[in-house]
Amino acid sequence: MKPNYKTIIVWVAAIVAFIVGIGLMIAGFLVPPLGVISGSVLTGTGELLTFFASVFGIGKFAEIQIEKIRNTNKTD
C-alpha cells in the first residue's frame, strides 16, 4: 500500500507539532526565571502533544476498525 499525500501531510504535521511542543517545553526551562515553567508554555505543550497523540491514535484506531469491517464483509 502506497501512502497518499494526505497521509504524508498528517504525519509531517504531527511530527512538527511534537517537535515544537518539545521545543517549547525546553524553552520554558531556559528562559528567566530558570527552572520555572510558565502556564502558557504548559498549555501550548499540552495542546501540541494532544494533537500529536490524536493524529496517530485516532487515525490508527479508525484504520484498524475499518480493516476489521472489510475483513468481516469479505468472509461473509
Summary of the structure (lengths in Angstrom):
residues: 76
radius of gyration: 18.2
end to end distance: 24.1
largest distance: 64.5
contacts: 167
relative contact order: 0.12
helix: 83%
strand: 0%
